[in-house]
Amino acid sequence: MTVATGDVGLLEGERRSLRGWWAEHQRLRRFLGHGGVLLSFAWVLLMIVFALFAPLIAPHDPNAQNLAETNAGISAGHWIGADDLGRDVFSRLIYGAQSSMQVTFETVGLALVLALLIGLVAGFRGGWLDFLLMRGADAGLAFPPLVLALAVVAVLGTSVNDTSFALAIVFTPGFARFIRGQTLAIREESFVEASTSIGTPPTRIVLVRILPNVMTGLVVGIAIALGSAVLAESGLAFLGLGPPPPAASWGDMLQEAYNTSLFTHPWSLVPAGLTIALTVLAFNTIGDSLRDTLSGATPRSRRQRGVKRQRGITAVVRPAQPIPAPAAQAEPDEPERGGAGPALLEVRDLSVEFQTDTGRVRVVDGVSFDVGEGKIVGLVGESGSGKTVSSLAVLRLLSSPPAQIVGGSIRFNGRDLLDIEFDEMRRIRGRDIAMVFQDPLASLDPSFTIGYQLIEAIRLHENVTRAAARDRAAKLLEGVHIPDPSQRLSAYPHQLSGGMRQRVMIAMALSCHPRLLIADEPTTALDVTVQAQIVELLCELREKEDLAVLFVTHDLALISELSDEIIVMYAGQVVEHSPTAELFGRPRHPYTAALLAASPGIRTEADSPVLIAGQVPQAGQFPSGCRFHPRCAYAEDACRTAAIDLTIAGPDRQSRCRRVEELTLAGVGSEVAIRLGADPVGAP
């Protein structure tokens, strides 16, 4: 026989394609390469076939008795022999698979549905509902499983469906506990927080963000539970609580052999017992292989907290009387706006507290700032200064508890965001105010493509078709300079570089044309070249979209290229607020000067960075007086005792320093200051 050259080429191409596909699916190869998994799959499939097609496969009627062949051995007519009533054992094993497989899959399926409902609600909502549901689960786990199953079967009956329901009640508490734990972990992931920030409804977050990732870890437990269900069903049938006679059941076959033939014909115990053992072993082997294959695939949690939370909105406490300022602490003045109209975002005297084991701790104290239309405002300071908490408070994204906004106001376009209902706040997120988080890989859901997540963000706030949303998603990617945008829509987050992922996050944030963008250290995980590209992109979008930006960072060199004005925070307070050029040329607070002196990105090679002694005090351990005085070279006795107000320190400038009129703090970023058009050194 001859084969045409073209056919040979086609066959070879198909082989190469198959080899390429096989090479790309490493996880599948790893799973199938696990010892015995193929045989286990074959055995389980055989049992399912027996259950579905028993009347077609069984060589005899499973209930047909022939007393002349009582306990007959293996023969051509009886492949595995006959039982004490002359019934064909092989046929009864085949029919026994019907009840065993039905109960097994019904049990696990029903238990999974109940457990998902309980675990997802308890883990996501928390509070009293979590307490009640978990105490119920604990009560179920306190009973010995077999005793609980016997009690339920005794009440309901011994039909196949009743047995499935009884066993589902036994399996549900364990599943619910596991699902609740996974939900607690996954709800703290950045991609859930990012989804909340674009206004995704809580129900959709649970079903689309949390549930797929919960199932990734749950699939191993499901496989193991299937084996356990086989054992449980067989155990109930062995005790006489299985399908009523003469229906065939593996457990019933064991019970009959034990009662009538244990000592005279012990072989009669082997067929049913071996079938049960092999089926359980097959399910467990599949579960072990899944565990090895998926190890490390479940998203890692940043933290787990077994406390009540109101997900996606921060609790706001509005006392009947104004909260008095802490002892020796004066209320800060409002930012100067030079006669301009109301800003797009106006934050006034914002205070945030966290509930801890030692009591309530104030982490943001009396913070006030503005972000004007089309302006870029930098929010800078060391880690622990309160920058991120302040920015998250604007969108009320701090989990409550432990967080509570205990004072102040956050006005966006004239509306106080602290006074609006949850549903209205959710509509504002993503549509009017968008947020870009620090780690784009953690902020994008690994379970879905880039296109799916962009389309979801668009359709959450606009009534458009999926096709129209996809077209806009491609244009958004093109707008943030991602090459081949149509192709990238089908990519998963891990298939993109760090810079590309951050551009996707920016595109998602801009999907509904927001007026304000909050960027929480969006360039921290990127190299210097990519940082410059992101900065250039934000400047371009500001001009093109008239976009206002609140940019949270600790990188002064980066913010010098980007912002119109800068807010410096330290220990939960604003210590300086100034236009960018003036701040770099002539800082008006010792902490700002120290930050500039310690920033290698804005110093010359001949002028080495100078580290700031000490560290930012922890919340709840703030010193009296000026909070920077333990690290300040200019501190006096009065700085250590008297509260310091945020006072005017020049046109459009503020400083929280009692010696601001005495000190001349030279701008250490001279080159930056000159480039920005400021006098780098001078008296205040």
Secondary structure, 3 states (H helix, E strand, C coil): CCCCHHHHHHHHHHHHHHHHHHHHCHHHHHHHCCCCHHHHHHHHHHHHHHHHCHHHHCCCCCCCCCHHHCCCCCCCCCCCCECCCCCEHHHHHHHHHHHHHHHHHHHHHHHHHHHHHHHHHHHHHCHHHHHHHHHHHHHHHHCCHHHHHHHHHHHHCCCHHHHHHHHHHHHHHHHHHHHHHHHHHHCCCHHHHHHHHCCCCHHHHHHHHHHHHHHHHHHHHHHHHHHHHHHHHHHHHHCCCCCCCCCCCHHHHHHHHHHHHCCCCHHHHHHHHHHHHHHHHHHHHHHHHHHHHHCCCCCCCCCCCCCCCECCCCEECCCCCCCCCCCCCCCCCCCCCCCCCCCCEEEEEEEEEEEECCEEEEEEEEEEEEECCCCEEEEECCCCCCHHHHHHHHCCCCCECCEEEEEEEEEECCEECCCCCHHHHHHHECCCEEEECCCHHHHCCCCCCHHHHHHHHHHHHCCCCHHHHHHHHHHHHHHCCCCCHHHHCCCCHHHCCHHHHHHHHHHHHCCCCCCEEEEECCCCCCCHHHHHHHHHHHHHHHHHHCCEEEEEECCHHHHHCCCCEEEEEECCEEEEEEEHHHHHHCCCCHHHHHHHHCCHHHCCCCCCCCCCCCCCCCCCCCCCCCCCHHHCCCCCHHHHHCCCCCEEEECCEEECCCCCCCCCCCCCCHHHHHHHCCCCCCCC
